[in-house]
Amino acid sequence: MMKMKPRPIFALPVLSMVCVVGLLLSGTLNAQTADVVARDAWVRVPLPSKSETALYLVLENHGSQRRAVVSASSDSAAAAEMHQMTMVKMTMVMTPVNQVVIPAKGKASFSPNGLHIMLYGLKTRPALGDKINVTLKLDDGTTVPVEADVRK
């Protein structure tokens, strides 16, 4: 009769756990090294009679391909829209835009009197010092998380 060499029964579960941990870590590292990052994000304290505010920020594209923001959303607001302020017949006009291009190795700035993101139907009234989270969706399907400070 042939004697079987005992094999450790814990080897397969341990190997499986190592693989799962490795996959989780690689996903975390990829998320931290995203090509497009947001910085200097802030929103204005809404006027007392208003339930909307504007978001301003800088988006930096560290990648070698141009990207475009195609939409925005926030749990704090019913809707989010990208707009451009332009001068028309001596009056500032806010016009919706479908996308905002971020050049490869470049940046796009959202600022007062220029590109900005309007947050409509605020669910709670943000106060000075609060933070609002917004998610930007890019043309390649990836998202950019944004944490904006509430300022005057």
Secondary structure, 3 states (H helix, E strand, C coil): CCCCCCCCCCHHHHHHHHHHHHHHHHHHHHHHCCCEEEEEEEEECCCCCCCCEEEEEEEEECCCCCEEEEEEECCCEEEEEEEEEEEECCEEEEEECCCEEECCCCEEEECCCCEEEEEEEECCCCCCCCEEEEEEEECCCCEEEEEEEEEC
